[in-house]
């Protein structure tokens, strides 16, 4: 998931000057479930 969010070669990185124009939306497609993890690498 981290690679998909931060290392997708299809898109240029967002520039700091673009931050004010960003609109972020999250859609949940199923019932949320708690995930147990001990480090970010586990995600």
C-alpha positions as CSV (number, residue, x, y, z in Angstrom):
1,X,0.0,0.0,0.0
2,X,2.8,2.4,0.8
3,X,4.4,1.8,-2.6
4,X,1.1,2.4,-4.4
5,X,0.7,5.7,-2.5
6,X,4.2,7.0,-2.8
7,X,6.0,5.3,-5.6
8,X,3.6,5.0,-8.5
9,X,5.6,5.6,-11.6
10,X,2.5,6.6,-13.6
11,X,2.2,10.0,-11.8
12,X,4.6,12.9,-11.1
13,X,5.0,13.7,-7.4
14,X,2.8,16.4,-6.0
15,X,4.6,19.7,-5.7
16,X,4.3,21.8,-2.6
17,X,2.6,24.6,-4.6
18,X,-0.2,22.1,-5.5
19,X,-1.1,21.3,-1.9
20,X,-3.7,24.1,-1.5
21,X,-5.6,22.7,-4.6
22,X,-5.7,19.1,-3.4
23,X,-9.0,17.4,-2.6
24,X,-8.7,14.0,-0.9
25,X,-11.6,11.6,-0.6
26,X,-11.7,8.2,0.9
27,X,-14.5,5.7,0.1
28,X,-14.9,2.6,2.3
29,X,-16.2,-0.3,0.2
30,X,-16.6,-2.7,3.1
31,X,-17.1,-2.7,6.9
32,X,-13.9,-1.4,8.5
33,X,-11.8,-4.1,10.3
34,X,-9.0,-3.6,12.8
35,X,-5.6,-4.6,11.5
36,X,-2.9,-5.7,14.0
37,X,0.7,-4.7,13.1
38,X,3.9,-4.0,14.9
39,X,5.6,-1.8,12.3
40,X,4.9,0.2,9.1
41,X,6.7,-2.6,7.2
42,X,3.9,-5.0,8.2
43,X,1.4,-2.8,6.4
